[in-house]
Amino acid sequence: MPLPPQIRRPIVLGLTGLGATTIYELEKKDQFPRHWMLTPRCAVWDTEAVLGWLAERKSAQVLPAQHPDQALRKSRPGRGKRKPADTWNQLVVA
């Protein structure tokens, strides 16, 4: 079944595999096609623009995300590295 010329959010989410918040954040950065309002409560995307974005994204190299620095957290800064003797299994076996 071919897609209609305009698609609504559930179809966009299904095609891309992204969440709604991620799509709106990418839109704000001009990294995803913009939606437009069909009615005051109905947002739609141009099908060709979304499929074109997917094709472009598929051919582009995406670098892996960097691990966050836990020391920069404002709450729960992390435990740091554990010492090998601190694990329960090593204490029980020994």
ABEGO torsion letter per residue (X at the ends): XBBBABBBAAAAAAAAGBBAAAAAAAAAAGABBBBBBABAABBBBBAAAAAAAAAAAAABBBBBBBBBBAAABABGAEAEBBBAAABAAAAAAX
